[in-house]
Amino acid sequence: MYISDLKGVGEKRLETLHQSGIFTVRDLLMHFPSGYRDLTRITPLSDVRAGQICAIKATVASPATQAWAKGLSVTRCLLSDGTGEITAVWYNQPWMKGNLSVGRQLLLYGRAEMKGKKMQLSSPAIESENGIQSVYRPIGNIPPKTLKSLMEKALSSVRGTWKETLPAEIIDRFSLMSAEDTLFSIHQPHNTHALQAALYRNSFENLLHFQIAAGLMRTTGRQGISIDAPSPDGFWNTLPFPPTNAQRRVLSEIASDLRSPSAMARLVQGDVGCGKTAVAFGAMYLSAKTGYQCAMMAPTEVLAQQHYESAKAALEPLGIPCGLLTGSMTKKEHLIAKENIASGAWQAVFGTHALITEDVAYRALGLVITDEQHRFGVRQRTMLSEKGQGANVLVMSATPIPRTLSLILYGDLDISVIDEMPAGRKPVKTRIVPESKRDGMYGFIRNEVKSGRQVYFVCPLVEESEAIEAVSAEELYEHLKNDVFPDLSVCLVHGKMKPKDKDLEIENFRSGKTDIMVSTTVIEVGVNVPNATVMVIENAERFGLAQLHQLRGRVGRGAMESWCFMMSDMNERLRTMCETNDGFVIAQKDMELRGPGEIFGTRQSGSVISDLFNESTDAGTLQVTHELAREILRRDESDETRKTLVSSAQQWLKEKGQVVMSAN
């Protein structure tokens, strides 16, 4: 049934839906709610806590006020429910004042936050129905309320006709909800039990399909370039420091892969500072010594430049010429770079996405390395590997991931873990700093800068926000530059800056021209400044543990003692950061506290990964579906359950618009 057949879909809405890839009723129904409002559990105002998202029933206790600040209208009113009082605030909704007559009882849903010393509800929704309400993101200019109405009509049109997508054997064995009940319970949940069962079935099915597809890639294998790699000892003996046993083990695994007739597809995972880059250069050495070219793609020009400079120092003395190709080079520089790549004059090439543009050709590409894989989609990794017929692929990640999760995210890759730190590396001393001790911290920072060190400040926001109680980078930059450290050089870096300006500020900091860098999380990956010894993270409670660990990893990269100060009140989550520097322990704790969907859903938005997880996904689901996928693929190809699941897994990937299968 086409979407145009639904009542209420006129020409304008039809055009909007088509532009979003929605042509059929099925397409629309697969646009699942972005979340839910549980209005079945009413929280007394006396029990409301900061950070809590809750439903409250309260009476308007005093006349609403309205004011204007920085171009925003701010509407406030005091609410009471007999157990306590709370202020509700709405931004840029001036019409809201008309809904707030004294004595009116309201059902509100929103987030409670501390504003100064008082609790407030920030822009809560006024609800008219009880129960669990689905929340939809708008599609183009179609608002959520209209979308919800269209969903109701679409559901009515498919009742009793929705096809089952899993074999009966699997549904019975794992006590899964039917496909049609899952669809209706996701869009119109009757209760929390039905919603959880539906979300579990959806997560289970997506994970199973993804892992079967990944398993097919692994079992099929890709005919690769077999490289007669020499002993890795030849590389290690050239370095000024002894490698760890973990580095030796991982490079030996890579050498074995390179010698195989099947193309290497390996992930090297390790914590910040474990020596992954040395292993990557070792892999390049093994390939280049047998006449092949290597390409290493980084997510930013700054990181690509850093790798290039390090490689020149490490590889060129060994007779391996290195080159750099990035998007910001001049036309002449681009031309020279492409000529050197095509002729093979550069055996080790470093760069950004520029490495995979159509007009870049390689003479004999044998090894492809992508750094910080979580910043690249599978498509980009595949495009680079296809620059060489059967090129070996090595993926580097400095984001520690629990083993169960890495099996899912990198199901098509063999996994090596560098689980040992180089001798002499000092752990970063981590402290939680309350606001009352900020001035003392500033004094400590001044002494560090006087000693020739550098400092990072990281903020969760770029600009000041009326709606969110958090320090912004722009606000803190002005304060530090003008009021706290007027005699020091302070710079500002954030994602809204032009890439050229951002890279210039990062380079100035890296070269020591700037004492203090104020930034957002754009510096989370790849900024290597050994002279930086202090990391201050504002509103640390707003970051996940894994992200806090990545930010902490920007310091402690030299021989000096380094510090990470988390500006926040004490809580159990942040205490974990003070107790360990082990990224894998922190990642496991992060997954237990927030769930894998929260960790990867946002960062991987728009990719296969974002469709794999929902709030019901846990480590147990990952493990069960991983083992089931392996069991299914071991069955005879004539097995009906195997045939059905393989076919539906391939269809699932096709619908997601991915090119995962083409990696093979």
C-alpha positions in Angstrom: 0.0 0.0 0.0 1.4 3.4 -1.1 1.6 6.2 1.4 -0.5 8.4 -0.9 -3.4 6.0 -0.2 -3.6 7.2 3.4 -6.2 9.8 4.3 -4.6 13.0 5.3 -1.6 12.7 2.9 -1.9 15.6 0.5 0.6 16.7 -2.2 2.8 18.7 0.1 3.0 16.0 2.7 3.5 13.3 0.1 6.5 15.3 -1.3 8.0 15.7 2.2 7.6 11.9 2.9 9.1 11.0 -0.5 12.1 13.3 0.2 12.7 11.3 3.4 12.6 8.0 1.6 9.0 7.1 2.7 6.9 5.7 -0.2 4.8 3.0 1.3 2.8 2.5 4.5 5.5 0.0 5.5 8.2 2.6 5.1 6.2 4.9 7.4 5.6 2.3 10.1 9.3 1.5 10.2 9.8 5.1 11.3 9.7 4.1 15.0 9.1 6.5 17.9 12.2 8.2 19.1 11.1 7.7 22.7 8.2 7.3 25.1 6.6 9.3 27.9 5.5 7.1 30.8 2.5 8.9 32.2 1.4 5.9 34.3 3.9 6.8 37.1 3.2 10.1 38.8 6.1 11.5 40.9 5.2 13.5 44.0 7.0 16.9 43.9 8.7 16.0 47.2 10.4 13.1 45.5 11.6 14.9 42.3 15.4 14.9 41.9 17.7 16.9 39.6 18.3 15.2 36.3 15.1 13.1 36.6 12.6 12.9 33.7 9.2 12.6 35.3 5.5 13.0 35.1 3.8 15.1 37.7 0.2 16.1 38.5 0.2 19.6 40.0 -2.0 22.8 40.4 -0.9 26.2 39.2 -0.3 28.0 42.5 0.4 31.6 41.3 -0.1 33.7 38.2 2.3 32.9 35.4 5.0 35.5 34.5 6.5 36.3 31.2 9.8 38.0 30.4 12.3 38.4 27.6 16.0 37.6 27.8 18.5 37.6 25.0 15.7 37.4 22.4 14.0 34.5 24.1 10.6 34.6 25.8 10.7 33.0 29.2 7.4 31.9 30.8 7.4 30.8 34.4 4.8 29.6 36.9 4.8 28.0 40.4 3.2 24.5 40.7 2.1 22.7 43.9 0.7 19.2 44.6 0.4 19.2 48.3 3.8 17.5 48.9 5.9 20.3 47.6 6.3 23.1 45.0 8.3 23.5 41.8 8.8 26.2 39.2 8.0 25.3 35.5 9.8 27.2 32.8 9.1 27.4 29.0 11.4 29.0 26.5 10.1 30.7 23.3 6.6 29.5 23.9 4.8 32.8 24.7 1.4 31.2 24.1 1.9 28.9 27.1 0.9 31.7 29.5 -2.7 31.3 28.4 -2.7 27.7 29.6 -1.6 28.5 33.1 -4.6 30.0 35.0 -4.3 29.8 38.8 -6.0 26.7 40.2 -5.8 24.6 36.9 -4.6 21.1 37.5 -2.0 19.9 34.9 -0.4 16.6 33.9 3.2 17.6 33.0 6.1 15.6 31.6 9.7 16.9 31.6 13.2 17.1 33.0 13.9 18.5 36.5 17.0 20.6 36.9 18.6 22.7 39.6 18.6 26.4 38.7 20.7 28.1 41.4 19.4 26.5 44.6 15.9 25.8 43.4 14.4 22.9 41.4 12.7 23.6 38.1 11.0 21.7 35.3 12.5 22.9 32.0 10.0 23.2 29.1 7.7 20.3 30.2 5.0 19.1 27.9 1.4 19.5 29.0 -0.2 16.1 28.5 -3.9 15.3 28.0 -3.8 11.5 28.2 -2.5 9.0 30.7 -0.7 5.8 29.7 2.5 5.4 27.7 2.7 7.9 24.9 4.9 7.5 21.8 7.1 10.4 20.8 8.1 10.9 17.2 10.7 13.1 15.6 9.3 15.3 12.9 9.8 14.3 9.3 10.7 17.4 7.3 7.9 20.0 8.1 5.5 17.3 9.3 5.2 17.9 13.1 5.1 15.0 15.6 1.4 15.4 16.4 0.4 15.1 12.7 2.9 12.2 12.3 1.2 10.4 15.2 -2.2 10.7 13.5 -0.8 9.3 10.3 0.8 6.4 12.2 -2.6 5.5 13.7 -4.2 5.4 10.2 -1.3 3.4 8.9 -1.6 0.8 11.7 -5.3 0.4 11.1 -4.6 -0.3 7.4 -2.2 -3.2 8.1 -3.9 -4.9 11.0 -4.0 -8.7 10.5 -1.8 -8.5 7.4 1.7 -7.8 8.8 4.1 -10.6 7.7 6.3 -12.5 10.2 10.0 -12.1 9.5 11.5 -14.7 11.8 11.2 -18.5 11.5 8.7 -20.1 14.0 11.7 -22.1 15.4 13.4 -18.9 16.6 10.2 -17.3 17.9 9.3 -20.3 19.9 12.8 -21.1 21.2 13.4 -17.6 22.5 9.7 -16.8 23.5 9.6 -13.7 21.2 6.6 -11.5 20.5 5.1 -11.9 16.9 6.1 -9.4 14.3 2.6 -7.7 14.1 2.3 -7.5 17.9 5.8 -6.0 18.0 4.8 -3.3 15.5 1.7 -2.3 17.3 3.3 -2.4 20.8 6.2 -0.2 19.6 3.8 2.4 18.2 0.9 2.0 20.7 2.1 0.3 23.8 -0.6 -0.7 26.2 1.7 -1.1 29.2 5.4 -1.2 30.0 5.6 -5.0 29.8 4.3 -5.1 26.2 6.6 -2.2 25.3 9.7 -4.0 26.7 8.8 -7.3 25.0 8.4 -5.5 21.7 11.6 -3.5 22.0 13.4 -6.8 23.0 12.0 -8.6 19.9 13.1 -5.7 17.6 16.6 -5.5 19.1 17.0 -9.3 19.0 16.0 -9.4 15.3 18.2 -6.5 14.2 21.2 -7.8 16.1 20.7 -11.3 14.7 20.4 -10.1 11.1 23.4 -7.9 11.4 25.5 -10.7 12.9 24.5 -13.2 10.3 25.4 -10.7 7.6 28.8 -10.1 9.3 29.3 -13.8 9.7 28.6 -14.3 6.0 31.4 -11.9 5.2 33.8 -13.6 7.5 33.0 -17.1 6.2 33.0 -16.1 2.6 36.4 -14.4 3.0 37.8 -12.0 0.4 40.6 -13.1 -2.0 43.4 -10.8 -1.0 47.0 -9.8 -1.8 49.3 -12.2 -0.1 52.3 -10.3 1.3 55.4 -12.3 2.1 55.9 -10.3 5.3 59.4 -10.5 6.9 59.8 -11.1 10.7 58.4 -8.2 12.7 61.6 -8.3 14.7 63.3 -6.4 11.9 61.0 -3.4 12.7 61.1 -3.6 16.5 64.9 -3.6 16.4 64.9 -0.2 14.7 62.9 1.6 17.4 64.6 3.6 20.2 62.3 1.8 22.8 61.5 -1.8 23.5 57.9 -2.9 22.5 55.6 -4.4 25.0 54.7 -8.1 24.7 51.2 -7.1 23.6 52.6 -5.0 20.8 54.8 -7.9 19.7 51.9 -10.3 19.8 49.6 -8.1 17.8 52.1 -7.3 15.0 52.9 -11.0 14.7 49.1 -11.6 14.2 49.1 -8.9 11.5 52.1 -10.5 9.8 50.4 -13.9 9.8 47.3 -12.3 8.2 49.3 -10.5 5.5 50.9 -13.8 4.5 47.5 -15.5 4.1 45.8 -15.7 0.7 42.6 -14.2 2.2 42.6 -10.4 2.7 43.3 -9.3 6.2 40.3 -7.7 8.0 41.5 -7.0 11.6 40.7 -4.5 14.3 43.4 -3.4 16.7 41.9 -2.1 19.8 43.7 -0.6 22.7 43.6 2.1 25.4 45.0 5.6 25.0 48.8 5.4 25.0 49.2 1.6 24.5 51.3 2.0 21.4 48.8 1.3 18.6 50.5 3.8 16.2 53.8 1.9 16.5 52.0 -1.3 15.6 50.3 0.4 12.6 53.8 1.7 11.4 55.1 -1.9 11.9 52.4 -3.2 9.6 53.3 -0.6 7.0 56.9 -1.6 7.3 56.1 -5.3 6.7 54.1 -4.3 3.6 56.4 -1.7 2.2 59.5 -4.0 2.5 57.9 -6.3 0.0 57.1 -3.6 -2.5 53.5 -2.7 -1.6 52.0 0.7 -0.9 50.1 1.5 2.3 47.4 4.1 3.0 46.3 5.3 6.4 43.1 7.4 6.7 42.5 9.6 9.8 39.2 11.4 10.6 40.8 14.9 10.8 43.6 16.8 9.0 45.3 17.5 12.3 45.5 13.7 13.1 46.6 12.9 9.5 49.4 15.5 9.8 50.5 14.1 13.1 50.7 10.5 11.8 52.6 11.8 8.7 55.2 13.6 10.8 55.6 10.6 13.1 55.9 8.2 10.1 58.5 10.4 8.4 60.6 10.1 11.6 60.1 6.3 12.0 59.8 5.0 8.4 61.8 7.2 6.1 65.1 6.3 7.8 64.2 2.6 6.9 63.9 3.5 3.2 60.1 3.9 3.1 59.1 7.3 1.6 56.0 8.9 3.1 53.5 11.4 1.8 50.4 13.4 2.9 47.1 14.1 1.1 44.4 16.2 2.7 41.5 18.3 1.4 42.9 21.7 2.3 46.0 21.4 0.2 46.5 23.7 -2.8 45.7 22.5 -6.3 49.4 22.2 -7.1 50.1 20.2 -3.9 47.2 17.9 -4.7 48.5 17.3 -8.2 52.0 16.4 -6.9 50.6 14.2 -4.2 48.4 12.2 -6.7 51.4 11.8 -9.1 53.5 10.4 -6.2 50.8 8.0 -5.2 50.0 6.8 -8.7 53.7 6.3 -9.5 54.4 4.5 -6.2 57.1 7.1 -5.2 55.3 7.3 -1.9 55.0 3.9 -0.3 53.2 5.1 2.9 50.4 7.6 2.3 48.6 9.5 5.1 45.5 11.6 4.7 41.8 12.2 5.3 38.8 11.4 3.1 40.8 12.8 0.3 42.5 9.4 0.0 39.3 7.8 -1.3 38.2 10.4 -3.9 37.8 9.1 -7.4 40.8 10.8 -9.0 43.3 9.2 -6.5 44.9 6.0 -7.9 47.5 3.8 -6.3 50.2 1.8 -8.0 50.2 -1.2 -5.8 48.0 -0.7 -2.7 48.5 -3.7 -0.4 47.5 -2.4 3.0 44.8 0.0 4.1 44.6 1.4 7.7 41.7 3.4 9.1 42.3 5.2 12.4 39.6 5.9 14.9 37.1 3.6 13.1 34.1 4.8 15.1 34.4 8.1 13.2 34.1 6.4 9.8 31.3 4.4 8.3 31.7 1.0 6.8 31.2 2.7 3.4 34.4 4.8 3.8 36.5 1.8 5.0 35.3 -0.2 2.0 35.9 2.6 -0.5 39.5 2.9 0.6 40.1 -0.9 0.5 38.7 -1.0 -3.0 41.5 1.3 -4.2 43.6 -1.9 -4.3 42.3 -5.2 -5.5 42.3 -7.4 -2.5 44.0 -4.9 -0.2 44.4 -5.9 3.4 42.4 -3.9 5.9 43.6 -2.9 9.4 41.3 -0.9 11.6 42.6 1.0 14.6 40.5 2.1 17.6 41.5 4.0 20.7 37.9 3.6 22.1 38.0 0.7 24.5 34.9 -1.4 23.9 33.7 -4.4 26.1 34.3 -7.6 24.2 30.6 -8.5 23.8 30.0 -5.1 22.1 33.1 -5.3 19.9 31.8 -8.6 18.6 28.8 -6.8 17.3 30.3 -3.5 16.1 33.1 -5.2 14.3 31.5 -8.6 13.5 33.3 -8.8 10.1 36.8 -8.3 11.6 39.2 -10.4 13.6 40.0 -8.6 16.9 43.4 -7.9 18.5 43.7 -6.1 21.8 46.8 -4.3 23.0 46.2 -4.8 26.7 49.5 -3.7 28.1 50.9 -0.2 28.7 54.6 0.8 27.9 56.8 0.8 30.9 57.2 4.1 32.7 53.9 5.6 31.6 52.3 7.4 34.5 48.6 7.1 35.1 46.7 10.4 35.0 45.7 11.5 38.5 41.9 12.1 38.4 39.9 14.2 40.9 36.3 15.4 41.2 36.4 19.1 42.0 33.3 20.9 43.4 32.5 24.5 42.4 33.7 25.7 45.9 37.3 24.6 45.1 37.5 26.2 41.6 39.7 29.1 42.7 42.2 26.7 44.2 42.3 24.7 41.0 43.0 27.9 39.0 46.0 28.5 41.3 47.3 25.0 40.6 46.8 25.6 36.8 48.8 28.9 36.9 51.7 27.1 38.6 51.6 24.4 35.9 51.7 27.0 33.1 54.5 28.8 34.9 56.4 25.5 34.8 56.0 25.5 31.0 53.0 23.1 30.8 49.8 23.5 28.9 46.1 23.0 29.9 42.8 21.9 28.3 39.3 23.1 29.4 36.5 21.1 27.9 32.8 22.2 27.9 29.6 20.4 26.9 28.2 23.4 25.0 29.5 25.8 22.4 27.2 28.7 23.4 25.3 29.7 26.5 21.8 28.2 26.7 18.9 29.3 28.8 17.4 25.8 28.6 20.5 23.9 29.8 22.3 24.6 33.0 25.9 24.1 31.9 29.1 26.0 31.2 29.6 27.0 27.5 33.0 27.1 25.8 32.5 30.7 24.6 31.4 31.9 28.0 34.3 30.1 29.8 36.8 31.3 27.1 35.9 35.0 27.7 36.0 34.5 31.5 39.4 32.8 31.5 41.0 35.2 29.0 39.7 38.4 30.6 39.3 37.6 34.3 41.3 34.6 35.4 44.4 34.4 33.2 44.7 37.8 31.4 48.5 37.4 31.3 48.3 33.9 29.6 47.5 33.0 26.0 44.0 31.3 25.8 42.4 30.0 22.6 38.9 28.6 21.7 38.1 25.6 19.6 34.7 24.2 18.8 32.8 22.3 16.0 31.0 25.4 14.7 34.3 27.0 13.6 35.5 26.7 10.0 37.8 23.6 9.8 40.7 25.8 8.7 40.4 28.1 11.7 39.9 25.2 14.1 43.0 23.4 12.8 45.0 26.6 13.1 44.1 27.0 16.8 44.9 23.3 17.5 48.2 23.6 15.7 49.1 26.7 17.7 48.4 24.8 20.9 50.3 21.8 19.7 53.4 23.9 18.9 53.3 25.6 22.3 52.2 29.1 21.1 49.0 28.8 23.3 49.0 28.1 27.1 45.3 27.1 27.6 42.8 25.7 25.1 39.1 26.0 25.8 37.1 23.6 23.6 34.1 21.3 23.2 34.6 17.5 22.6 36.2 18.2 19.2 39.5 17.4 20.8 38.3 14.1 22.1 40.3 12.2 19.5 43.7 12.6 17.9 45.1 15.8 19.5 48.6 14.8 20.7 50.3 17.4 22.9 52.8 15.7 25.2 53.4 19.0 27.0 49.7 19.3 28.1 49.5 18.1 31.8 46.0 19.3 33.0 42.6 18.4 31.6 39.6 20.3 33.2 36.2 18.9 32.2 33.3 21.2 33.0 29.9 19.7 33.9 31.5 16.3 33.9 28.1 14.7 34.9 26.9 15.4 31.4 29.4 13.1 29.7 29.5 9.3 29.5 32.3 7.5 31.2 33.9 6.3 28.0 33.9 9.9 26.7 35.4 11.2 29.9 38.2 8.6 29.6 38.9 9.7 26.0 39.1 13.3 27.1 41.4 12.4 30.0 43.6 10.6 27.4 44.6 14.0 25.9 46.9 14.5 28.9 49.6 12.1 30.4 51.1 11.7 26.9 54.6 12.9 28.0 56.9 12.0 30.9 55.4 14.6 33.3 52.8 14.0 36.0 49.4 14.8 34.7 46.0 15.6 36.1 42.3 15.4 35.2 39.9 17.6 37.1 36.2 16.8 36.7 34.0 19.8 37.7 31.0 18.2 39.4 29.5 17.0 42.6 30.6 13.6 43.8 28.6 10.6 42.4 29.2 6.9 41.9 29.7 7.1 38.1 32.4 9.7 38.3 34.1 7.9 41.2 34.8 5.1 38.8 37.0 7.5 36.8 39.0 8.3 40.0 39.5 4.6 40.8 40.9 3.3 37.5 42.8 4.4 34.4 41.9 1.1 32.6 39.7 2.1 29.6 38.2 -1.4 29.3 37.0 -1.5 32.9 35.5 2.0 32.4 33.8 1.0 29.1 32.3 -2.1 30.7 30.9 0.1 33.6 29.6 2.6 31.1 27.7 -0.1 29.2 26.3 -1.4 32.4 25.1 2.0 33.5 23.8 3.4 30.2 23.4 0.5 27.9 25.1 0.1 24.5 22.4 2.0 22.6 23.1 5.2 24.6 26.8 4.8 24.1 26.8 4.2 20.3 23.4 5.3 19.1 24.1 9.0 19.1 27.6 8.9 17.7 26.7 6.4 15.0 23.4 8.2 14.1 22.3 7.3 10.6 24.4 4.1 10.4 23.6 0.4 10.8 24.9 0.7 14.4 22.2 3.2 15.4 19.5 0.7 14.4 20.9 -2.2 16.4 20.2 -0.9 19.9 17.3 0.3 22.0 16.8 0.7 25.7 16.1 -3.0 26.2 19.4 -4.1 24.7 21.9 -5.4 27.2 25.1 -7.5 27.1 23.0 -10.7 27.4 21.1 -9.9 24.2 24.4 -9.3 22.4 25.9 -12.6 23.5 22.7 -14.7 22.8 22.3 -13.3 19.2 26.0 -13.6 18.5 26.1 -17.3 19.5 22.8 -17.9 17.6 24.2 -16.3 14.4 27.2 -18.6 14.6 25.1 -21.6 15.2 22.8 -20.8 12.2 25.7 -20.3 9.8 27.2 -23.7 10.8 24.0 -25.4 9.6 23.7 -27.0 6.2 22.7 -24.5 3.5 19.6 -26.5 2.8 18.3 -25.9 6.3 15.0 -23.8 6.1 15.7 -21.7 9.1 19.2 -20.9 7.8 17.9 -20.0 4.3 15.1 -17.7 5.8 17.5 -15.9 8.1 20.3 -15.4 5.5 17.8 -14.0 3.1 16.2 -11.7 5.6 19.6 -10.5 6.9 20.6 -9.5 3.4 17.3 -7.8 2.9 17.7 -6.0 6.2 21.1 -4.6 5.2 19.7 -3.6 1.8 16.9 -1.6 3.5 19.4 0.2 5.7 21.1 1.5 2.6 24.5 0.1 3.6 27.3 -1.4 1.6 28.6 -3.7 4.2 28.4 -6.7 1.9 30.6 -5.0 -0.7 33.5 -5.1 1.8 33.9 -8.7 0.5 
